[in-house]
Amino acid sequence: MHNNQQKTDSDGAVEIAGAGIAGLTAAIVLARAGRQVVVHEALALLRGRQVRHLPVVTSAGVLAGMISDRDLLRHLGGVSEEYRQLQRGGIDEPIAKLMNAPVLSASRDTDVRHIARLFVEQRIGALPIVSDGELEGIIARSDVLRAVMRHFVLELWA
């Protein structure tokens, strides 16, 4: 597992990573020269691609953090992670201020059982796959569950 530090490119812009990176299943790329990606753009990507988690990378492809639909909805609703009422956030807030960083990550050779354990113990829904500091893909809880259902006989439904 890697524990990456938040990074931005030289002009401070943070981008949402995507399909140009090997291993990602959804095309989630957003580059805006000279400015940061904001909440309403991230929400549009989540909705359009029907995903719940977005890796955030620098323009060089280095993992900077993760943002989820839950993070964005809490921000818009003005609710903290501890369910305390806060001031409602705006749709033009940069995601760099809201993303989770640093984030846990895994490599291609990380055992899926270890990843599943991290999902439960760390209460996370997705884990970026990183090689040499660059984002290669993302694995979500649903990916692990789909693989279990496809490859194992589950007596629970018998």
C-alpha positions in Angstrom: 0.0 0.0 0.0 1.1 3.5 -0.7 0.2 6.6 1.2 0.4 9.5 -1.4 0.8 13.1 -0.5 -1.5 15.7 -2.1 0.1 17.2 -5.2 -0.8 19.8 -7.7 0.9 21.0 -10.8 3.0 24.1 -11.1 0.0 26.4 -11.5 -1.9 24.8 -8.7 -4.5 23.1 -10.9 -5.9 19.7 -9.9 -7.6 17.5 -12.5 -9.9 14.5 -12.3 -8.2 11.4 -13.8 -9.6 9.1 -16.4 -9.7 6.9 -19.4 -6.3 7.8 -20.9 -4.8 6.0 -17.9 -4.5 2.3 -18.4 -6.9 0.2 -16.3 -9.7 2.8 -15.6 -13.0 1.5 -16.7 -14.7 4.9 -17.2 -13.5 7.9 -19.1 -13.2 10.5 -16.4 -10.8 13.1 -17.7 -11.2 16.8 -17.1 -8.5 19.3 -17.9 -9.1 23.0 -17.5 -6.0 25.1 -18.3 -5.1 27.5 -15.5 -8.1 26.7 -13.2 -9.2 24.1 -10.8 -12.1 21.6 -11.3 -15.1 22.6 -9.2 -18.0 20.7 -7.5 -20.6 21.0 -10.2 -18.1 19.6 -12.8 -17.3 16.7 -10.6 -21.0 16.0 -10.0 -21.6 16.1 -13.7 -18.8 13.5 -14.2 -20.2 11.2 -11.5 -23.7 11.4 -12.9 -22.6 11.1 -16.5 -20.3 8.1 -16.0 -22.5 6.5 -13.3 -19.6 6.1 -10.8 -19.3 7.1 -7.2 -15.6 7.8 -6.8 -13.2 9.9 -8.8 -9.4 9.8 -8.4 -7.9 13.3 -8.5 -4.5 13.6 -10.2 -2.1 16.4 -11.2 -1.7 17.2 -14.9 1.4 14.8 -14.7 -0.9 11.9 -13.7 0.3 11.8 -10.1 -2.4 10.8 -7.6 -3.4 13.8 -5.5 -6.5 12.5 -3.7 -10.0 11.0 -4.1 -13.4 12.5 -4.1 -16.7 10.7 -3.8 -20.3 11.5 -4.4 -20.8 11.4 -0.7 -18.1 14.0 -0.1 -19.7 16.3 -2.6 -23.3 15.8 -1.3 -22.1 16.4 2.3 -20.5 19.6 1.1 -23.6 20.8 -0.7 -25.8 19.9 2.3 -23.6 21.5 4.9 -23.0 18.3 6.9 -19.7 17.1 8.3 -18.4 13.6 8.3 -19.6 13.4 11.9 -23.1 14.5 10.8 -22.8 18.0 12.4 -24.5 20.9 10.6 -22.2 23.2 8.8 -22.7 26.1 6.4 -23.8 24.8 3.0 -21.1 24.7 0.4 -21.3 26.1 -3.1 -21.2 24.4 -6.5 -18.2 26.5 -7.5 -15.9 25.3 -4.7 -12.7 23.7 -5.9 -12.6 19.9 -5.3 -9.0 20.3 -4.2 -10.4 21.7 -1.0 -12.8 18.8 -0.5 -10.9 15.8 -1.7 -9.5 13.2 0.7 -5.8 13.4 0.7 -3.5 11.6 1.3 -5.2 8.4 0.2 -4.5 4.8 0.6 -3.6 3.1 -2.7 -2.7 -0.3 -3.9 -0.5 -1.8 -6.6 -1.4 -4.2 -9.3 0.0 -7.1 -7.3 -1.9 -6.3 -4.0 -3.9 -9.3 -3.0 -7.6 -8.7 -3.4 -8.3 -10.1 0.0 -6.1 -7.3 1.5 -8.0 -4.7 -0.6 -11.4 -6.1 0.7 -10.1 -5.9 4.3 -9.1 -2.3 3.7 -12.6 -1.5 2.4 -14.2 -2.8 5.6 -11.6 -1.6 8.1 -11.0 1.8 6.7 -14.7 2.3 5.6 -13.7 3.3 2.1 -15.5 2.4 -1.2 -12.7 2.5 -3.7 -9.0 2.3 -3.8 -6.7 3.8 -6.5 -4.2 1.5 -8.2 -0.8 3.2 -8.5 2.5 2.3 -10.1 5.6 4.4 -9.7 3.5 7.3 -8.3 1.2 7.4 -11.3 -2.5 6.4 -11.3 -3.2 3.2 -13.3 -6.8 2.6 -12.3 -9.3 2.2 -9.5 -10.9 -0.7 -7.8 -14.3 -0.3 -6.0 -16.2 -2.5 -3.6 -18.6 -3.4 -6.4 -15.7 -4.7 -8.5 -14.7 -7.1 -5.6 -18.3 -8.2 -5.0 -18.9 -8.8 -8.7 -15.7 -11.0 -8.9 -16.8 -12.9 -5.8 -20.3 -13.5 -7.3 -18.8 -14.6 -10.6 -16.0 -16.8 -9.4 -17.1 -18.4 -6.2 -20.0 -20.6 -5.2 -21.9 -18.8 -2.5 -24.1 -21.1 -0.5 -25.9 -18.1 1.0 -28.3 -18.1 -1.9 -28.9 -21.8 -2.1 
